Every structure is written in C-alpha cells, then in structure tokens.
Amino acid sequence: MSRINTLFITIILIVGTQFKSFAQNHPSSFADLAEKLMPSVVNISTTTMVKTQTNPFPFQFPPGSPFEDMFKEFGTPQERPSAALGSGFIIDEKGIVVTNNHVIQDADGIIIRVGDKEIKAKVLGADPLSDIAVLQLETNEKFKPVKFGDSDKARIGDWVIAIGNPFGLGGTVTSGIISARNRSIGLSRYEDYIQTDASINQGNSGGPLFDMNGDVIGINTAILGRNGSIGIGFSIPSNSAKIVIDQLIEFGETKRGWLGVRIQDVTKEIAEVEKLDKPRGALVASVAENSPSAKAGVKSGDIILEFNGEKINQMKELPMIVARTEVGKRVEVKIWRDKKEIIKIVTLGRLETSEDFKVSEKVESPKEIEIKDLKVTVRQITKDDIKSRKLPNQTTGLVITKIANDSPLISSVEVNSIILEAQKKKIRDVNDLNQIVKQVLNSNQKTILLVIYNSQNQRRYIGVKLD
C-alpha cells in the first residue's frame, strides 16, 4: 500500500512540475516589453481630396428627369479632405517607416505621429502586390528603430503582441498567440500570412507583430471579422516583407524573379496518371513565349518539384519562392516529366518588366450581377472608380449600372450611384447585399436603409420599402 502511495505522489510531483513549466512560459506581464517598443510604433494619418457637387436647389429632380442634366452645371464643385488612419513602425534611426500599401495608397498628404510630434512623410516606395510601403519622415531628428526577427522560427502557439492605432486610439497594445502559419485568404498575389488571435482592428493595418524578444515577425494587414476583431488577424511574415522593403528602399520599386509559366495544382488523379508518388509540386499549364522557362526547355505538362533547392509541396509555394529569388540568377529546377526526374537550368527574368506581368495587370471589366429582389444590376467598385470620382481610398460598395422600371429603388437612386451600406452594415460584395435584402424581406417591417453616393458623389441615406 505504501508503494502505491509513493508511486501516486511521484506521479503528482511529475505532473505538477510539468504544469509549473508551462506556467513559467506564460508571461506574467507585457509591460516592460510594450514600454520598450511603443516609441518605435507610429500612427499614420492620410488625407485625400474628395470632389463633390453641391445642389443649388432646395429639392432634387427625379432620376432620369431631363432637368437633372440641364441644371447640373449650376451646382458648385467642392473639394473636401477625406482622412484615413493606419499604423507603422520605424526601422531606421533616420526615420524610415514601414506600413501597408493600402494605408497610404493615393494619399495626397501623409502625417505620421511619433510620440507627441506630428511629422510629414513621403513615400520611398510602395508595392501593391505584397501590400507593403516604405515612408521617410521629413525631418533630421533621430528615432528609435526596431529590428526584424526570423519569422520562419515563429511557431504555432508562440506568444506575440501587436501595437498600433485601432480606430484612431494610438498606442494600443494587444497580445495573443500565433494561431496558424502559411495562411492564404485571397487578398494579394503573394500570401503566406501568419494568423494570430491578438486583437487587430481597423487602424492596426501596417503595424508590427512582435515576438517576445521584441523583434518584428509580422506586419499586421487584415482581419476576418468585418465589424471588428473576432480573434482572426493576419500578418505578412517579416522574412518575406524584408526582401520587398530592402528593394523599395534601394530602388523605389520591386525586382522580382520571373519564371514565365502558368501553373496549377497537382491533384491526386494527376499524380496517379503521371506515376508520381503523391500529389506535390506545381503542374505547368502553359509556358510564356520567350520566357526564361521557354528558353530553358520547360514544357507544358511538366511538374516542378524543386526550385533552387527548395521543395515545392503545394503549387502556391512556387510563385513566392520565385519572386524572392534574385533577377538574373541561374537556378536549378527539378522537373517530373515522362515519369522521371530531370533537371533544367533557368536564368530568371524580372517579373515587373515581363509581357506576362503587363497582361496580368490589365484591368478587367468587373462583372455585372443582377440583384433580383431589388431589380437592379450592380458591379463591384474598382480602384479606377475611386480615383476618377475622388472617393476615400477605403471606399467599398457596389456601383448601380441598371435600374428596372418596376424596381423599388427607381424613384430613390440613379444609375452610377454607389451602394455603401445596407441596414448600417458595410457592403463589400454582392453576397453582402443579397443576404441583407433577404433578411429584410423575411422581417415584418420590410424596409431597407441604404447609404449611397449619388452620381454627384454626395453621401445620402435612403429608406426603401420592399414588396
């Protein structure tokens, strides 16, 4: 009996020691770390001039009225500043600041708040594909920089803290853990996000994600919740970001490697047909004419297994690996062809100057979709819309392209109006609007509240009764 008691006590001691070990890994406080890092995190405010047309009359003509265009010229065009907020961090004592491209895109003026000082900044370089921008503070003062850590060493479950300017509340510190790695959410061409449950909200964009050594391992970029943080935030890994940042500082632009192939996933069925041991690599769907791959003898139907010594487990890994490889470098590409491995030597071109890139960057006409319950046809707002109509950079919504004569909106809105909100919820795509309309139709009230920009870019609230 005494032996059983001794064994039981021993087990308790062992388990107790393990729990104590776990407890010691939990930070008792982030205060010292936050105090050290906060002077290097900045608040970014951008201004963009938005042009509006004022109505000189105390009434509005019905949409489509012949008097509408006749008297439109009597309106007085006015410009007003539209502000947006974001975050950033200092990486050089001379005042070089890193943030997201979407924070400063198309801004007419950039003001950065460092501590209690407001300083103008200029853009050194910006890259929409990775959503990264580098700014220079226009001052001779010296600043306290932070340094980048090795994001490849960050593990799921590691503690992290985010510092930023959510909702304009500067100097906000939140903590959490790394929830996942290698996330892709469809926001940009090159995605390998770190997912975290540290609270990230509007205004945190461009701010740093720190590890417990105080090193930047990520740039906070996106959240999954539309109305605020739900514990699913995404950060650009520092190792990927640093390559872009260094190029933007040195050249003012990016210089990405270019292979010149269009690729797709290797499915289980394709792997079986090609006698490949398992689904892996990137299947070459086509090869661009006169591209580095074409010159090296890469063919459609090849499966790229390795690039420059790095194994390609999934198709999405190849574009990121190629992009971060030096332009002009001769690389070894391992290919699966005719049920055996072969090697091709490819001299990389530059993506940004390739015909392949120029074609992919051409603006496609957004698809028009009918909202049957409203009897209107809409399309997604584009960057060209925002620029040509001088709207705030962060504007999201749907442009009305057609209105049926029996539409409940016929007397309230006009073609080219932009639906911004419905029932006080932001509209980002057609699904958002469809869901809200169906909810209203299933309710007793059956009245929908819309927020729009009319064709004169005036913001209006409209209440519409749905049948």
C-alpha positions in Angstrom: 0.0 0.0 0.0 2.8 2.4 0.9 4.4 1.6 -2.5 1.2 2.6 -4.3 1.1 5.9 -2.2 4.7 6.6 -3.1 4.0 6.0 -6.8 0.9 8.2 -6.7 2.8 11.1 -5.0 5.7 10.7 -7.6 3.2 11.0 -10.5 1.6 14.1 -8.9 5.1 15.7 -8.5 6.0 14.9 -12.1 2.7 16.3 -13.4 3.0 19.3 -11.1 6.5 20.0 -12.4 5.2 20.0 -16.0 2.3 22.4 -15.2 4.8 24.6 -13.4 7.0 24.6 -16.5 4.1 25.6 -18.7 3.1 28.3 -16.3 6.6 29.8 -16.4 6.3 30.1 -20.2 3.3 32.3 -19.8 4.4 36.0 -19.5 3.4 37.5 -16.2 3.3 40.9 -17.9 3.9 42.5 -21.2 4.5 45.9 -19.6 8.3 46.1 -19.9 8.3 44.9 -23.5 5.5 47.2 -24.5 7.2 50.2 -22.8 10.4 49.4 -24.8 8.7 49.1 -28.2 6.0 51.7 -28.2 8.3 54.7 -29.1 9.1 52.8 -32.4 5.4 52.4 -33.4 3.8 55.3 -35.2 0.3 56.4 -36.1 -0.3 57.3 -39.7 -3.0 59.7 -40.9 -3.6 60.3 -44.7 -5.7 62.8 -46.4 -7.2 62.6 -49.9 -9.2 65.4 -51.6 -12.7 64.3 -52.5 -14.7 66.3 -55.0 -18.4 66.8 -54.6 -21.1 68.7 -56.5 -23.5 70.7 -54.3 -27.1 71.0 -55.3 -28.1 74.7 -55.6 -31.8 73.9 -55.3 -33.7 73.0 -52.1 -35.0 69.9 -53.9 -33.8 67.1 -56.1 -35.0 66.2 -59.6 -36.2 62.6 -60.0 -33.6 60.3 -61.5 -33.8 60.4 -65.3 -35.5 63.8 -65.4 -34.5 66.0 -68.4 -34.0 68.9 -65.9 -31.4 66.9 -64.0 -28.6 67.3 -66.6 -29.8 70.8 -67.6 -29.3 72.2 -64.1 -26.4 70.1 -63.0 -23.9 72.7 -64.2 -25.3 75.2 -61.8 -24.0 73.1 -58.9 -20.8 74.2 -57.2 -18.0 71.7 -57.3 -16.4 71.5 -53.9 -13.4 69.6 -52.6 -13.2 68.3 -49.1 -10.4 66.3 -47.4 -11.1 62.7 -46.5 -9.0 61.1 -43.8 -7.8 57.6 -43.2 -5.9 56.1 -40.3 -3.3 53.3 -40.1 -0.2 52.2 -38.2 3.5 51.7 -39.0 6.9 51.2 -37.3 10.4 52.7 -37.6 13.2 50.5 -38.9 16.0 53.1 -39.1 17.1 55.9 -36.8 16.8 58.3 -39.8 13.1 57.9 -39.8 12.3 55.1 -42.3 8.8 53.8 -41.6 7.2 50.6 -42.8 3.4 50.2 -43.3 0.8 48.7 -45.6 0.4 50.0 -49.1 -3.4 50.2 -48.7 -2.8 52.6 -45.8 -1.2 55.3 -48.0 -2.4 54.4 -51.5 -3.4 57.5 -53.5 -2.9 59.8 -50.5 -2.4 63.5 -51.1 -0.8 64.0 -47.7 0.8 61.8 -45.1 1.2 62.8 -41.4 3.0 60.5 -39.0 2.6 60.9 -35.3 5.6 59.8 -33.3 5.0 60.2 -29.6 3.5 63.7 -29.2 5.0 65.0 -32.5 3.3 65.1 -35.9 5.7 64.9 -38.9 5.1 64.9 -42.6 6.3 61.9 -44.6 7.0 61.0 -48.2 6.7 57.6 -50.0 10.1 56.0 -50.8 8.4 53.1 -52.5 5.2 51.0 -52.5 4.3 47.5 -53.7 0.6 46.7 -54.1 1.3 43.0 -54.8 2.6 42.4 -51.3 0.7 45.4 -49.7 3.9 46.9 -48.3 5.0 50.6 -48.4 8.1 52.4 -47.1 8.0 56.0 -45.9 10.5 58.6 -45.0 9.9 61.1 -42.2 10.8 64.6 -43.4 12.9 65.6 -40.5 16.6 65.5 -39.4 15.7 64.0 -36.0 16.9 60.6 -34.8 14.5 57.9 -33.9 14.4 54.6 -32.0 14.1 51.8 -34.5 13.0 48.2 -34.1 14.6 45.2 -35.8 13.2 42.3 -37.8 13.1 38.8 -36.3 13.2 35.5 -38.1 9.6 34.7 -38.9 10.5 31.2 -40.1 11.3 30.4 -36.5 7.9 31.5 -35.2 5.8 28.6 -34.1 2.1 28.0 -33.7 1.4 28.7 -30.0 4.2 31.3 -29.6 3.2 34.5 -27.7 3.0 37.7 -29.7 2.0 41.3 -29.1 0.6 43.8 -31.6 0.9 47.6 -31.2 -1.0 50.0 -33.4 -3.6 52.7 -33.9 -7.0 50.9 -34.0 -9.9 53.3 -34.6 -7.5 56.2 -34.0 -6.7 55.0 -30.5 -2.9 55.3 -30.8 -0.5 53.3 -28.6 -2.8 50.3 -28.2 -1.2 47.1 -27.2 -2.9 43.7 -27.6 -1.5 40.2 -27.0 -2.2 36.7 -28.2 -0.5 33.7 -29.8 0.3 32.6 -33.3 -2.8 30.6 -34.3 -1.6 29.3 -37.7 1.0 29.7 -40.4 1.1 29.8 -44.2 -2.5 31.2 -44.5 -3.9 32.3 -47.9 -7.0 34.4 -47.9 -7.2 35.8 -51.4 -6.2 39.4 -50.8 -3.0 39.6 -52.8 -0.8 37.7 -55.3 1.8 36.7 -52.7 0.2 35.3 -49.5 1.8 33.4 -46.7 0.2 35.0 -43.7 0.8 34.4 -40.0 -2.6 34.1 -38.3 -2.9 35.5 -34.8 -5.6 35.9 -32.2 -4.0 39.1 -30.9 -6.8 41.7 -31.3 -6.4 43.5 -34.6 -8.9 46.1 -35.8 -9.3 48.9 -38.3 -6.3 51.2 -38.0 -4.0 48.4 -37.0 -3.0 47.9 -40.6 0.7 48.4 -41.2 1.5 48.0 -37.5 4.0 45.4 -36.2 3.5 42.0 -34.7 6.3 41.4 -32.1 7.7 38.2 -30.7 8.8 38.0 -27.0 12.3 39.2 -27.9 10.8 42.5 -29.2 11.6 41.7 -32.8 9.1 42.3 -35.6 8.0 39.0 -37.1 5.0 40.3 -39.0 3.2 43.3 -40.4 -0.5 43.4 -39.4 -2.5 43.5 -42.6 -6.0 42.0 -42.5 -8.8 40.8 -40.2 -11.5 38.3 -40.9 -14.3 40.0 -39.0 -15.9 42.9 -40.8 -17.3 44.7 -37.8 -14.2 44.3 -35.6 -11.7 41.8 -34.3 -13.0 38.3 -33.8 -9.6 36.9 -32.9 -8.6 36.1 -36.5 -6.0 38.5 -37.8 -3.3 38.1 -40.5 0.2 39.4 -40.7 2.8 39.4 -43.5 5.8 37.4 -42.3 8.9 39.5 -41.7 11.2 37.3 -43.8 9.0 37.9 -46.9 8.4 41.5 -46.1 12.1 42.4 -45.6 13.0 41.4 -49.1 10.4 43.8 -50.5 11.3 46.5 -48.0 15.0 46.4 -48.9 14.2 46.7 -52.6 11.8 49.6 -52.1 14.5 51.4 -50.1 17.3 50.8 -52.6 15.4 51.1 -55.9 12.0 52.6 -55.1 10.4 49.6 -56.7 10.5 45.8 -56.6 12.6 43.5 -58.7 11.0 40.0 -58.5 12.3 36.9 -60.2 10.2 35.7 -63.2 9.9 32.1 -64.4 7.3 32.6 -67.1 4.9 29.7 -66.5 1.3 29.4 -65.6 0.7 26.7 -63.1 -2.0 24.7 -61.4 -2.4 22.2 -58.5 -1.3 18.6 -58.9 -4.4 16.6 -57.9 -4.5 13.1 -56.7 -5.7 12.0 -60.1 -3.0 13.8 -62.0 -0.3 12.3 -59.7 -1.7 8.8 -60.4 -1.7 9.3 -64.1 1.9 10.7 -64.0 3.0 7.9 -61.7 4.1 10.5 -59.1 4.4 9.1 -55.6 1.9 11.6 -54.2 0.2 15.0 -55.1 3.1 17.5 -54.9 4.8 20.2 -56.9 3.3 22.6 -59.5 1.9 21.5 -62.8 2.9 23.7 -65.7 -0.3 24.5 -67.6 1.5 26.8 -70.2 4.8 28.4 -70.9 5.1 32.1 -71.9 6.7 32.7 -75.3 10.4 33.8 -75.0 10.2 33.5 -71.2 13.1 32.1 -69.1 11.3 28.8 -68.8 10.8 28.5 -72.6 14.5 29.3 -73.2 15.5 26.6 -70.7 13.2 23.9 -72.3 10.4 23.7 -69.7 7.2 22.4 -71.3 3.5 22.3 -70.6 2.7 19.2 -68.6 5.9 19.3 -66.6 5.6 19.1 -62.9 8.1 21.4 -61.0 9.2 19.5 -57.9 12.0 21.7 -56.7 13.2 25.2 -57.4 16.7 26.4 -56.5 17.0 23.6 -53.9 13.6 24.2 -52.3 10.9 21.5 -52.5 7.5 22.6 -53.8 4.9 20.8 -51.8 2.0 22.9 -53.0 1.5 24.9 -56.1 1.0 28.2 -54.2 4.6 28.0 -52.8 6.3 28.3 -56.2 5.3 31.9 -57.1 6.6 33.2 -53.7 9.9 31.3 -53.9 10.5 32.5 -57.5 9.5 36.1 -56.6 12.1 36.4 -53.8 14.9 35.0 -56.0 17.4 37.4 -57.5 16.7 38.6 -61.0 19.3 37.1 -63.4 20.3 34.2 -61.2 20.8 30.8 -62.8 18.8 28.3 -60.8 18.3 24.6 -60.9 14.7 23.4 -61.5 13.9 19.8 -60.8 11.0 18.6 -63.1 8.9 15.4 -63.3 8.5 14.6 -67.0 7.6 11.2 -68.6 7.6 9.5 -65.2 11.1 10.5 -64.3 13.0 13.4 -62.8 15.0 15.8 -65.0 17.0 19.0 -64.3 16.6 22.3 -66.2 18.8 25.4 -65.6 16.8 28.6 -65.8 18.1 32.2 -65.8 15.4 34.2 -64.1 13.9 37.3 -65.7 12.3 40.2 -64.0 8.5 40.0 -63.4 7.8 43.7 -63.5 9.2 44.2 -67.0 7.7 41.0 -68.5 4.9 40.9 -71.0 3.3 38.2 -68.8 3.1 40.7 -65.9 1.7 43.5 -68.1 -1.1 41.3 -69.4 -2.0 40.1 -65.9 -2.1 43.8 -64.7 -4.6 44.8 -67.4 -7.8 46.0 -65.7 -10.6 43.5 -66.4 -14.2 44.9 -66.6 -15.9 44.0 -63.4 -18.8 41.5 -63.8 -22.3 42.9 -63.7 -24.8 41.0 -61.5 -28.5 41.4 -61.0 -29.9 41.8 -57.5 -33.3 40.2 -58.4 -35.1 41.3 -55.2 -34.2 45.0 -55.8 -34.5 44.7 -59.6 -31.1 46.5 -60.1 -27.9 45.4 -61.8 -24.6 46.2 -60.0 -20.9 45.7 -60.3 -18.1 45.8 -57.8 -16.5 49.3 -57.3 -12.9 49.5 -58.7 -9.8 51.4 -57.9 -10.5 53.4 -61.1 -13.9 54.4 -59.8 -12.4 55.6 -56.5 -9.7 57.5 -58.3 -11.8 59.1 -61.1 -14.6 60.0 -58.6 -12.1 61.1 -56.0 -13.6 59.0 -53.3 -12.0 58.0 -50.0 -9.3 55.3 -50.5 -11.1 52.7 -48.3 -14.4 53.0 -50.1 -16.2 49.7 -50.7 -19.5 49.0 -52.3 -21.5 48.3 -55.5 -22.0 50.6 -58.5 -25.5 50.5 -59.9 -25.4 50.0 -63.6 -29.1 49.4 -64.4 -32.4 50.0 -62.7 -35.6 48.3 -63.9 -38.7 50.4 -64.2 -40.5 48.4 -61.5 -37.6 48.5 -59.1 -38.4 49.7 -55.6 -35.3 52.0 -56.0 -36.5 53.6 -59.2 -37.5 56.9 -57.5 -34.7 57.0 -55.0 -31.5 56.3 -56.7 -29.9 56.7 -60.2 -27.5 54.8 -62.4 -23.9 55.2 -61.2 -24.9 55.6 -57.6 -22.8 53.5 -55.2 -24.4 51.4 -52.5 -22.1 51.8 -49.5 -24.2 50.3 -46.7 -27.4 48.5 -46.1 -29.0 48.3 -42.6 -25.9 50.1 -41.3 -23.6 47.3 -42.5 -20.8 47.9 -45.0 -21.3 46.4 -48.4 -18.2 44.8 -49.8 -19.7 42.5 -52.4 -22.9 41.2 -54.0 -23.3 38.5 -51.4 -23.4 41.1 -48.6 -26.2 43.0 -50.2 -28.2 39.8 -51.2 -28.1 38.5 -47.6 -29.3 41.8 -46.1 -32.1 42.2 -48.6 -33.3 38.6 -47.9 -33.2 39.3 -44.1 -35.3 42.5 -44.7 -37.8 40.6 -46.9 -38.2 38.0 -44.2 -38.8 40.6 -41.5 -42.1 42.3 -40.6 -41.0 45.8 -41.4 -39.7 45.1 -45.0 -37.9 48.5 -45.1 -34.2 48.7 -46.0 -32.0 51.6 -45.1 -29.3 52.3 -47.7 -26.3 54.6 -47.6 -25.2 55.7 -51.1 -23.0 58.1 -53.0 -25.2 59.6 -55.7 -23.8 60.4 -59.2 -22.6 63.7 -57.8 -20.7 61.8 -55.1 -22.9 63.2 -52.4 -23.5 60.8 -49.5 -27.2 60.1 -48.9 -29.3 57.9 -46.6 -32.3 56.3 -48.3 -35.1 54.3 -46.8 -36.9 52.0 -49.3 -40.0 49.8 -48.7 -39.5 46.4 -50.3 -42.5 44.4 -51.6 
